[in-house]
Amino acid sequence: MRARSSDQVETEASEETPAVGGFVLQLLHTADMDGAAGALDNVETFSALLDGFRLQMPERTLVLSAGDNFVPGPRFYAAADNSTGSQFGIAGVGRGDIALLNAMGFQASALGNHEFDLGPHTLAAIIAPEQGEDGFYAGAAFPYLSANLVLADDEDLLPLVAAGAQRAPLAAGSLARSVIFELAGERVGVVGATTPHLDWIAGVGNVTVQPADESDLDALAAIIQDAVDELTAQGVDKIILLAHMQQIEIELQLAGRLRHVDIIVAGGSNTILADETDRLRVGDRAVGNYPLHVSSASGEPILLVNTDADYRYLGRLVVRFDERGIVDPASVDPAVSGAFATDAAGRAAALAPPIAAVSRVTEALQTVIRERDREVVSQTSVYLAGRRADIRTQETNLGNLVADAFLWTARQYDPSVAVALKNAGGIRDQIGRVWQPPGTNRADEVVYLPPAANADSGKREGEITRFDVESVLRFNNALVIVPVTARQLAELLEHAIGFDGVGATPDGRFPQVAGMRFSFDPSSPSGARIRSLAIVDDDGRVTDAVVVDGALAGDPDRTIRMAVLNFTANGGDGYPFPQPQFGRVDLAGEAGQYNPPSPEFPDTNGNGVIDPAVGLDRGRHDFAEPGTEQDALAEYLAHYFVDAPYALAESPPSEDRRIQNLALPGVRDTVYESAESP
C-alpha cells in the first residue's frame, strides 16, 4: 500500500463525500495482467485492497481494466487442466483469468492486443458463456470495449457484439464500443479503444482494425470521439476512456485531440505513475505523477492514470466532478489516490481480507503450475535477461539462446539453414530473479540471479523447468524455414530496427538473432541504418558478407535460408517477408503452409511439409508439439546444458557482438574484425 497506516487511509477515504453540486467517483483500475505466474502471487492482495476500498464507497465505485487481462502462458493453459474446472464450471484456456476478474467484480475492460493472441475464435470461447454436459461456464460478467475495432466483421465474435451506449449490465461476454453505468443517481460512460497496430502484433481474424493508417492519431481520435459523442448525445457528461495503446505517449497525444473525456486509463505500456505518498515496490521507479494532468481539445482537464502489470499495483483515483460533469483535478488528494503496491506491506495494510473466490481460483491454477515446475529441462548458473526493457532494445543472453535454439532445430532438418531470427516481443519473461539488497533502492546495486529454488515443486536453484520455457515462449508459434535473398535479409533487419527510439524504446519487432551479426546507426533514416551484416559460422567466422559500409555486397539475389516463426514469416510485427514464400518448409507440419520450389528458391531437400518426428532431435521432452518454439528451446537446452549449466552472463550493450548499436558509448563496428564466437 502506502506510507501510511490503514486507519489513516480508512479515515481519509470515509471523509470523501460529494460536495454540493458535484459528484465524487472512486475509480479502481489495472491493466496488463500478462505475466507468467507473478500475477497469481499478487492477485489475492490486489483483491483485498480492491474490496476494502470499494466497501468505503460502494455506490460510487467503478472497477475497470485497460486490457491484456490474459496472455498465452502457464497460467492461461493451466485453466484448461480438468482439475481446475470445478472453480469456474468448465475448464478451458484463459478462463481462470476471467474467473478472477469476475470474482473481483470488474465492470468493464478494454480489448488489449493479448486478448487476440490466439485469434477471435479463442477469444470468444474465453469470454462467452458455455453450457456443458457437466457444468456451466459463466463467461465474462463484464463487457469488453473497443470503439475502433469492427468486431462484427468476424463470425466468431459477431454473436457477442452489442450496441454501444447501453446501460449496464450487458449480457455476459458482450463486446461493445461503450457502456453506461449508473452510480448514486449519476451516469458515467466508459469507452474502449485498442492499439491500431493490432493486426501487426496479434491474430485479428476478420476483425477490421481502424484507422487503416495505424499511425494516424487524428483519425483514431475521430473514431473514439464518435463513440464519446454517442454518450454525450444521451446526456452523459462524465466519461472515462480505457485506451490500450501500448505506449503512454500515444494516450497523452490522444488526450489533446479529444473532447468531453474526463479520465483516460492507459494500458499496454506497464507505466508506473505514482504520487509523493505512494510506497513503491523495491526497485520500482515512477515515470510520472499520479494522475497526469492533460488538457482536452476544448481546453477542459483530463486526468490520465496507469499502473504496472500483473496485479503488482492497484490504481485508485478518487475525484470530484463539478455540476457540469467536468473533472476537478484539485479534488485529487495524494493521501487517498495513487498506486497501491500489492506486496507484503500492502497485504498488511489492506482494509479487507482477500476475496475467497479469488483465493480458490488462484490455488487451483497454482497447483497445476507447481506440477509443471517439477519437469526439469536444463540448468543455468546465470540470470537470463528477458525483461521487456532489455529484450526489446538490445541483444541479450536469453535472446541469443532462443535464436540459437531456432537455428539448431532447423538444421536438424536442413543443415543449409544459415540464420535465425526471433521477434523480441514473443519473449515474455526472464529466467532468473532480480533482487534489491535491503536498505538500498539504487538501481546500480540490483543483483541479477539464476532461477530460485521452489520447495513446493522440488526445483533446485539454477534449474530451468518446463514452466520457465512455457513462461518465456508463451505463444508457442511454429518454426518455419524460409529462403530469402541477401537483399531481402537486409530489408528484414532494416525493418527490425527501423522504428523511432530503437535501442531505448522497447518495441516487439526488435530482433534476436543467430548465425549472423550486424551493426546499425539509429541516427540514420529508417531503411538505411544497417552498416554491416555478416553471416557467421558456429565459431564466429564470417562466411558471407551481406552488407559492408552500408551497401549490399555480392550478388543481392543469392539465397540465404532462414529459421523464423510462422507468425513473423506471415507478416507479424510488420516484417516484410515475401509472399508467397516459395520453398518454405513448416517444421510443425501445418497443412497448406508449404509452397513448391521456384527457380529463385529451390528446395534443396526435395521435401515440403515434413513429418515433425523425422530429422529432429526428439525424445527428452514432449510437453510442446515438435517444431514449435517451446519444443525447440527445451530440446536445445536439454541437449547442451544438462550436465553443465549455461554460463554466459548478460553483458552491457557496449559488449554485444551480434547486435551492435553504434549510437551507444564505447560501441564500434566489429562485425568484420573478429572470428571469436559471437
C-alpha positions in Angstrom: 0.0 0.0 0.0 1.5 3.3 1.0 3.5 5.2 3.6 0.5 5.5 6.0 -1.5 3.2 8.3 -4.7 1.5 7.3 -6.6 3.5 10.0 -5.4 6.8 8.4 -6.4 5.7 4.9 -9.8 4.5 6.1 -10.5 7.8 7.9 -9.4 9.9 5.0 -11.4 7.9 2.4 -14.5 7.8 4.5 -14.5 11.6 4.6 -14.7 11.7 0.8 -18.4 12.8 0.5 -19.9 14.5 -2.5 -19.6 18.3 -2.5 -22.7 20.3 -3.1 -23.5 20.4 -6.8 -20.8 17.8 -7.6 -20.3 14.1 -7.7 -17.4 12.1 -6.2 -16.2 8.9 -8.1 -13.8 6.2 -7.0 -12.1 4.5 -9.9 -10.2 1.3 -9.1 -8.1 0.2 -12.1 -5.4 -2.0 -13.5 -4.2 -3.4 -16.8 -1.7 -5.9 -18.4 -2.1 -9.0 -16.3 0.1 -10.7 -18.8 3.0 -12.1 -16.7 3.8 -15.8 -16.3 2.8 -16.7 -12.7 3.6 -13.5 -11.0 0.1 -12.2 -11.3 -1.1 -15.2 -9.2 1.4 -14.2 -6.4 -0.2 -10.7 -6.3 -3.9 -11.1 -7.1 -5.1 -12.1 -3.6 -3.6 -8.9 -2.0 -4.9 -7.0 -5.0 -8.4 -8.3 -4.3 -8.1 -7.4 -0.6 -7.1 -3.8 -1.4 -9.8 -3.5 -4.0 -12.5 -4.9 -1.8 -11.5 -2.7 1.2 -11.6 0.5 -0.9 -14.9 -0.5 -2.6 -16.6 -1.1 0.7 -15.8 2.5 1.7 -17.7 3.9 -1.4 -19.9 1.1 -2.6 -22.3 3.3 -4.6 -19.7 5.4 -6.2 -17.0 2.9 -7.4 -16.1 1.6 -10.8 -13.6 -1.2 -11.2 -12.1 -1.2 -14.7 -9.2 -2.7 -16.7 -7.4 -1.2 -19.7 -7.0 -4.7 -21.2 -4.5 -7.5 -21.6 -6.3 -9.4 -18.9 -4.8 -12.7 -20.1 -2.0 -14.0 -22.3 -1.0 -17.4 -23.6 1.3 -18.9 -21.0 1.4 -21.2 -18.0 -1.5 -19.6 -16.1 -3.5 -19.4 -19.3 -3.0 -23.1 -20.2 -3.3 -24.2 -16.6 -7.0 -23.2 -16.8 -7.5 -26.0 -19.4 -6.5 -28.7 -17.0 -9.5 -30.7 -16.0 -8.6 -30.3 -12.3 -9.5 -26.6 -12.5 -13.0 -26.9 -14.0 -14.7 -27.0 -10.6 -13.6 -23.5 -9.9 -15.2 -21.9 -13.0 -17.6 -24.5 -14.4 -15.9 -25.9 -17.4 -12.1 -26.0 -17.9 -10.7 -24.0 -20.8 -7.7 -21.9 -21.7 -7.8 -18.3 -20.3 -10.9 -19.0 -18.2 -9.1 -18.8 -14.9 -8.2 -15.2 -15.6 -11.8 -14.4 -16.4 -12.9 -16.2 -13.2 -10.5 -13.9 -11.2 -11.9 -10.7 -12.8 -15.5 -11.9 -12.2 -14.8 -12.7 -8.5 -13.3 -9.2 -8.0 -16.3 -7.5 -9.6 -14.7 -5.9 -12.7 -17.3 -3.9 -14.5 -15.7 -3.3 -18.0 -12.4 -3.7 -19.8 -10.8 -2.5 -23.0 -9.8 -5.1 -25.5 -6.0 -5.3 -25.5 -3.8 -6.9 -28.0 -3.2 -10.1 -26.0 -6.9 -10.9 -26.0 -6.3 -11.6 -29.7 -3.1 -13.7 -29.4 -4.9 -16.9 -30.4 -7.4 -15.2 -32.6 -11.1 -14.3 -32.3 -12.3 -18.0 -32.0 -10.3 -18.5 -28.8 -11.3 -15.0 -27.5 -15.0 -15.9 -28.0 -14.5 -19.2 -26.1 -12.9 -17.4 -23.2 -15.4 -14.6 -22.7 -18.7 -16.2 -23.8 -20.8 -18.4 -21.5 -20.9 -22.1 -22.2 -23.4 -24.8 -21.1 -21.7 -28.2 -21.0 -22.9 -31.7 -20.0 -21.1 -31.5 -16.7 -21.1 -27.8 -15.9 -21.7 -24.2 -16.8 -19.1 -21.6 -17.6 -20.4 -18.1 -16.9 -18.1 -16.2 -19.3 -17.0 -12.6 -18.6 -19.6 -10.9 -16.4 -18.4 -7.6 -17.8 -18.3 -6.1 -21.3 -15.1 -5.8 -23.4 -15.0 -2.4 -25.1 -13.3 -1.1 -28.2 -14.5 1.8 -30.4 -12.0 1.3 -33.2 -12.4 -2.5 -33.9 -15.2 -3.6 -36.2 -15.8 -6.8 -34.2 -19.0 -7.8 -36.1 -16.8 -8.4 -39.2 -15.7 -11.7 -37.6 -18.1 -14.6 -37.5 -16.8 -15.9 -34.1 -17.3 -12.5 -32.4 -20.5 -11.4 -34.2 -22.9 -13.2 -31.7 -21.3 -11.3 -28.8 -21.5 -7.8 -30.3 -23.8 -5.4 -28.5 -24.9 -1.9 -29.3 -22.8 0.9 -27.7 -24.1 3.5 -25.2 -26.3 1.0 -23.4 -26.8 0.9 -19.7 -25.1 -1.8 -17.7 -25.3 -4.6 -17.1 -24.9 -6.1 -20.6 -25.2 -9.8 -21.3 -22.2 -12.0 -20.3 -19.4 -11.9 -22.8 -20.6 -8.8 -24.6 -18.5 -6.8 -26.9 -19.3 -3.1 -27.4 -17.9 0.4 -28.1 -19.1 1.8 -24.9 -21.3 1.2 -21.8 -23.1 3.4 -19.3 -23.0 2.9 -15.5 -25.4 4.5 -13.0 -23.7 5.3 -9.7 -25.6 7.1 -6.9 -28.0 8.5 -9.4 -25.3 9.8 -11.8 -24.4 8.3 -15.2 -20.8 7.6 -16.1 -19.9 6.5 -19.6 -17.0 4.2 -20.4 -15.4 3.9 -23.9 -12.8 1.5 -25.0 -10.0 1.7 -27.7 -7.4 -0.7 -28.9 -4.0 -0.1 -30.5 -4.4 0.3 -34.2 -1.2 -1.7 -34.6 -3.3 -4.8 -33.5 -3.1 -6.6 -36.8 0.7 -6.4 -36.7 1.1 -8.0 -33.2 -1.9 -10.4 -32.8 -4.3 -12.6 -34.7 -7.3 -10.5 -35.6 -9.1 -12.9 -37.9 -11.7 -11.0 -39.9 -11.9 -8.1 -37.4 -11.3 -4.7 -39.1 -8.8 -2.6 -37.3 -9.3 1.2 -37.6 -7.9 3.5 -38.8 -6.4 2.0 -41.9 -3.3 4.1 -41.3 -2.3 2.9 -37.9 -0.1 6.0 -37.3 -2.9 8.5 -38.0 -3.8 9.7 -34.5 -6.2 12.3 -35.8 -8.2 9.5 -37.5 -8.1 7.3 -34.4 -9.2 10.2 -32.2 -12.1 10.9 -34.6 -13.3 7.3 -34.2 -13.1 7.5 -30.4 -14.8 10.9 -30.4 -17.7 9.4 -32.3 -18.2 6.9 -29.5 -17.9 9.7 -26.9 -20.4 11.8 -28.8 -22.9 8.9 -28.8 -22.7 9.1 -25.0 -23.0 12.9 -24.7 -26.0 12.8 -27.0 -27.8 10.9 -24.3 -26.8 13.5 -21.7 -23.9 11.5 -20.2 -21.4 14.1 -19.0 -18.8 12.0 -17.1 -16.7 9.9 -19.5 -13.8 7.5 -19.0 -11.7 6.2 -21.8 -10.0 2.8 -21.5 -7.1 3.2 -24.0 -4.9 0.2 -24.7 -2.3 2.0 -26.9 0.9 0.1 -25.8 2.8 3.4 -25.3 1.6 6.0 -22.8 2.9 8.8 -25.1 0.1 7.8 -27.5 -2.6 8.1 -24.8 -1.1 11.6 -24.0 -1.3 12.6 -27.6 -4.8 11.3 -28.0 -6.0 13.3 -24.9 -5.3 16.6 -26.6 -7.3 15.5 -29.6 -10.5 14.5 -27.7 -13.4 16.5 -26.2 -15.7 15.6 -23.3 -13.3 12.8 -22.0 -12.6 13.3 -18.3 -10.3 10.3 -17.4 -8.1 8.1 -19.5 -6.9 4.8 -18.1 -3.8 3.8 -20.2 -2.9 0.2 -21.0 -0.1 -1.9 -22.6 2.9 0.2 -21.5 3.4 -1.1 -17.9 4.0 2.5 -16.9 4.1 3.3 -13.2 2.6 6.6 -12.2 2.7 7.5 -8.5 2.5 10.5 -6.2 4.7 11.6 -3.4 2.8 9.5 -0.8 3.0 6.2 -2.7 5.3 3.5 -1.4 6.5 1.5 -4.5 7.9 -2.0 -4.5 11.6 -2.4 -4.1 13.4 -1.5 -7.3 10.4 0.2 -8.9 10.5 3.8 -10.2 7.6 6.0 -11.2 8.0 7.8 -14.5 5.3 10.4 -13.8 2.9 11.7 -11.2 -0.4 10.1 -10.4 -2.6 11.3 -12.1 -1.1 13.1 -15.1 -2.9 16.3 -15.9 -3.7 16.9 -19.6 -5.9 19.4 -21.5 -8.5 18.2 -23.9 -9.1 19.6 -27.4 -11.6 22.1 -25.9 -9.3 23.1 -23.1 -11.0 21.1 -20.3 -9.0 19.0 -17.9 -8.3 15.3 -18.4 -6.7 13.0 -15.8 -4.6 10.1 -17.1 -3.8 7.2 -14.9 -1.8 3.9 -15.3 -0.2 1.3 -13.1 2.3 -1.5 -13.6 1.3 -5.0 -14.7 0.5 -8.4 -13.2 -1.7 -7.0 -10.3 1.5 -5.5 -8.8 -0.4 -2.3 -8.0 -4.0 -1.3 -7.7 -4.7 2.2 -9.1 -7.1 4.3 -7.1 -8.4 7.6 -8.2 -11.0 9.4 -6.0 -12.1 12.6 -7.9 -14.9 15.1 -7.9 -16.8 16.2 -10.9 -18.5 19.6 -10.9 -22.1 20.2 -11.6 -21.3 20.4 -15.4 -19.7 17.0 -15.3 -16.2 18.4 -15.6 -13.5 16.6 -13.6 -11.8 18.7 -10.9 -8.0 18.0 -10.7 -7.7 19.9 -7.5 -10.0 17.4 -5.8 -7.5 14.6 -6.1 -5.9 14.0 -2.7 -2.5 12.3 -2.9 -3.2 10.8 0.5 -6.2 8.9 -0.9 -5.5 8.4 -4.6 -2.4 6.8 -6.2 -0.7 3.4 -6.8 -1.1 0.8 -4.0 1.5 -1.9 -4.0 0.3 -5.5 -3.6 3.4 -6.8 -1.7 3.5 -8.0 1.9 3.2 -4.5 3.3 0.2 -3.9 1.1 -1.4 -7.1 2.4 -0.9 -6.0 6.0 -2.5 -2.6 5.3 -5.4 -3.8 3.3 -8.8 -2.9 4.8 -10.4 -6.3 3.9 -9.3 -9.9 3.5 -8.6 -11.4 0.1 -11.8 -12.3 -1.8 -12.5 -16.0 -1.1 -13.3 -16.9 -4.7 -10.1 -15.3 -5.9 -8.1 -17.4 -3.4 -9.8 -20.6 -4.6 -9.1 -19.9 -8.3 -5.6 -18.9 -7.6 -4.8 -22.1 -5.7 -6.4 -24.2 -8.5 -4.1 -22.6 -11.1 -1.0 -22.7 -8.9 -1.5 -26.4 -8.2 -1.3 -27.1 -12.0 1.7 -24.8 -12.4 3.6 -26.3 -9.5 3.3 -29.7 -11.1 4.7 -28.3 -14.3 7.6 -26.7 -12.4 8.8 -30.2 -11.5 9.8 -31.1 -15.0 13.5 -30.0 -15.2 14.8 -29.2 -18.7 18.3 -27.9 -18.0 20.3 -25.6 -15.7 21.9 -22.2 -15.7 24.4 -20.5 -13.5 23.4 -17.0 -14.6 20.4 -14.8 -15.0 18.8 -14.9 -18.4 17.6 -11.5 -19.4 14.1 -11.4 -20.9 12.5 -8.3 -19.3 10.7 -6.1 -21.7 13.1 -3.2 -21.4 16.1 -5.5 -22.1 14.9 -7.9 -24.7 13.2 -5.3 -26.9 16.1 -2.9 -27.0 19.3 -4.9 -27.2 20.9 -8.3 -27.7 20.5 -10.4 -24.5 21.8 -13.8 -23.4 18.3 -15.2 -23.4 17.5 -13.8 -26.8 20.7 -15.5 -28.1 19.7 -18.8 -26.5 16.2 -18.7 -28.1 17.6 -17.8 -31.6 20.3 -20.4 -31.3 17.6 -23.0 -30.5 15.7 -22.0 -33.6 18.8 -22.3 -35.8 19.8 -25.7 -34.2 16.3 -27.1 -34.6 16.0 -26.0 -38.2 19.4 -27.6 -39.0 18.2 -30.9 -37.8 16.1 -31.0 -40.9 18.1 -28.8 -43.3 21.8 -28.3 -42.5 22.0 -25.5 -45.0 19.9 -23.1 -42.9 22.2 -20.2 -42.2 20.5 -17.8 -39.9 17.6 -17.4 -37.4 15.5 -14.5 -36.2 13.2 -14.2 -33.3 10.9 -11.2 -32.7 11.7 -10.0 -29.2 8.0 -9.3 -28.4 7.4 -13.0 -28.3 9.9 -13.5 -25.4 7.7 -12.8 -22.5 9.7 -13.4 -19.4 13.1 -13.6 -17.8 14.6 -16.8 -16.4 16.0 -15.9 -13.0 15.3 -13.3 -10.4 16.0 -9.7 -9.7 17.0 -8.9 -6.1 17.4 -5.5 -4.4 19.7 -5.7 -1.3 18.0 -4.5 1.9 18.5 -0.9 2.8 19.1 0.5 -0.7 17.0 1.5 -3.7 19.8 2.3 -6.0 19.5 0.7 -9.5 23.2 0.1 -9.7 23.0 -2.2 -6.7 20.3 -4.5 -8.1 21.5 -8.1 -8.2 20.6 -10.5 -11.1 20.5 -14.1 -10.1 19.7 -17.5 -11.7 16.3 -19.1 -11.0 15.4 -19.6 -7.4 14.6 -22.9 -5.9 11.0 -23.9 -5.4 10.4 -26.0 -2.4 6.8 -26.7 -3.4 7.8 -28.4 -6.6 11.3 -29.7 -5.7 13.0 -27.4 -8.1 16.6 -26.6 -7.2 18.3 -23.2 -7.6 19.5 -22.7 -11.2 17.3 -25.3 -12.7 15.3 -24.4 -15.8 11.9 -26.2 -15.9 9.0 -26.7 -18.3 7.3 -23.8 -16.5 10.2 -21.5 -17.4 10.2 -22.5 -21.0 6.4 -22.0 -21.2 6.7 -18.6 -19.5 9.3 -17.3 -21.9 7.7 -18.5 -25.1 4.1 -18.3 -24.2 2.7 -18.1 -27.7 4.4 -21.3 -28.8 4.3 -20.5 -32.5 5.6 -22.9 -35.1 9.1 -22.7 -36.7 9.4 -22.4 -40.5 12.4 -22.4 -42.9 12.1 -19.5 -45.4 14.6 -18.9 -48.2 15.3 -15.2 -48.7 17.7 -13.3 -50.9 20.6 -11.3 -49.4 18.7 -8.1 -50.3 15.6 -9.3 -48.5 17.6 -10.3 -45.4 19.0 -6.8 -45.2 15.5 -5.4 -45.7 14.1 -7.6 -42.9 16.7 -6.4 -40.5 16.2 -2.8 -41.5 12.6 -3.2 -40.6 13.6 -4.9 -37.3 15.5 -1.8 -36.1 13.6 0.8 -38.2 11.4 2.3 -35.5 11.8 5.5 -33.7 13.7 5.2 -30.4 15.3 1.9 -31.3 17.7 0.9 -28.6 15.9 2.9 -26.0 12.2 2.5 -26.5 11.0 -1.2 -26.3 9.4 -2.5 -29.5 8.2 -6.1 -30.1 9.7 -6.2 -33.6 13.3 -5.8 -32.3 15.2 -8.9 -33.4 17.2 -11.5 -31.5 19.4 -13.4 -34.0 21.7 -16.4 -34.6 24.0 -17.2 -37.4 24.6 -13.6 -38.2 25.7 -10.3 -36.6 25.1 -6.7 -37.7 25.7 -3.1 -36.7 23.3 -0.2 -37.1 23.3 3.5 -36.8 19.9 4.7 -35.3 20.6 8.3 -36.3 20.4 7.4 -40.0 17.0 7.3 -41.8 14.8 4.3 -41.3 15.6 1.8 -44.1 19.2 2.8 -44.3 20.6 2.1 -40.8 22.4 -1.2 -41.2 26.2 -0.6 -41.6 27.5 -4.1 -41.5 25.8 -7.5 -41.8 27.6 -10.8 -41.9 26.7 -14.5 -41.9 28.9 -16.4 -39.4 29.6 -20.0 -38.6 29.3 -21.6 -35.2 32.8 -20.4 -34.3 32.0 -16.8 -35.3 33.9 -16.8 -38.5 32.4 -14.7 -41.3 31.2 -16.9 -44.2 29.3 -14.3 -46.1 29.5 -10.5 -46.2 26.0 -9.2 -46.9 26.3 -5.5 -46.0 29.6 -3.7 -46.0 29.8 0.1 -45.1 26.1 0.4 -45.5 25.9 -1.2 -49.0 24.9 -4.6 -50.2 27.9 -6.8 -51.1 28.0 -9.6 -53.6 25.0 -10.9 -55.6 21.9 -9.4 -54.0 19.8 -12.3 -55.2 21.8 -15.1 -53.7 19.7 -17.3 -51.4 20.0 -17.5 -47.6 17.9 -19.9 -45.7 16.4 -18.6 -42.5 14.7 -20.2 -39.5 11.9 -18.0 -38.2 8.4 -18.3 -36.6 5.4 -18.7 -38.8 3.9 -15.5 -37.1 6.9 -13.5 -38.3 7.1 -15.1 -41.8 3.4 -14.4 -42.2 4.0 -10.6 -41.7 3.6 -10.4 -37.9 5.1 -7.2 -36.4 5.1 -5.9 -40.0 8.1 -7.9 -41.2 8.2 -7.6 -45.0 8.7 -11.3 -45.8 8.0 -12.1 -49.5 4.5 -13.6 -50.1 4.1 -16.3 -51.3 7.1 -18.0 -49.9 8.4 -20.5 -52.5 10.4 -23.3 -50.9 9.1 -22.5 -47.4 9.1 -25.5 -45.0 6.9 -25.7 -41.9 8.7 -27.7 -39.2 5.4 -28.3 -37.3 3.9 -29.8 -40.4 0.9 -27.4 -40.8 -1.0 -28.4 -43.9 -1.1 -25.9 -46.7 1.9 -23.9 -45.4 4.5 -25.3 -47.8 4.9 -23.7 -51.2 6.7 -25.6 -54.0 10.1 -24.5 -55.0 10.8 -22.0 -57.8 13.9 -21.4 -59.8 14.7 -18.5 -57.5 14.3 -20.6 -54.3 15.0 -24.3 -55.0 14.1 -26.9 -52.3 17.4 -28.4 -51.5 15.8 -31.4 -49.7 13.0 -32.3 -52.2 10.6 -32.3 -49.3 7.9 -29.9 -48.3 5.7 -30.4 -45.2 7.6 -32.8 -43.0 6.8 -35.4 -40.5 7.8 -33.4 -37.4 9.3 -36.5 -35.8 11.8 -37.0 -38.7 15.1 -35.4 -38.6 14.5 -33.5 -35.3 16.4 -34.3 -32.1 13.5 -35.5 -30.1 12.7 -37.7 -27.1 13.7 -35.7 -24.0 10.6 -33.5 -23.6 7.1 -33.8 -25.1 5.1 -31.0 -23.4 5.1 -29.0 -26.7 4.5 -30.1 -30.2 7.6 -30.9 -32.3 8.7 -28.0 -34.5 7.2 -25.3 -32.1 9.3 -22.7 -30.4 8.8 -24.2 -26.9 9.9 -27.6 -28.1 12.9 -26.1 -29.9 14.1 -24.3 -26.8 13.5 -27.2 -24.5 15.3 -29.7 -26.7 18.2 -27.3 -27.3 18.7 -26.7 -23.6 18.4 -30.4 -22.8 21.0 -31.2 -25.5 23.6 -28.8 -24.3 23.0 -27.6 -20.7 22.1 -30.6 -18.6 25.5 -31.9 -17.4 27.0 -28.3 -17.3 24.9 -25.2 -16.8 24.6 -22.3 -19.3 27.1 -19.8 -18.0 27.3 -16.8 -20.4 26.2 -13.9 -18.2 24.3 -11.0 -19.6 26.6 -8.3 -20.9 26.1 -4.5 -21.3 25.1 -3.3 -24.8 28.6 -1.9 -25.3 29.9 -5.5 -25.3 27.2 -7.1 -27.5 28.6 -8.8 -30.6 25.5 -10.0 -32.6 23.7 -6.7 -32.5 25.9 -3.6 -32.3 24.1 -0.2 -31.7 26.7 2.3 -33.0 24.9 5.2 -31.1 25.9 3.8 -27.7 29.0 5.0 -25.9 32.0 2.7 -26.5 30.4 0.8 -29.3 32.3 0.5 -32.6 31.7 -1.7 -35.6 33.5 -5.0 -35.1 31.3 -7.2 -37.3 34.2 -8.0 -39.6 37.1 -7.6 -37.1 37.0 -10.8 -35.1 36.5 -14.5 -35.5 35.6 -15.1 -31.9 32.3 -16.9 -31.2 29.5 -14.4 -31.1 
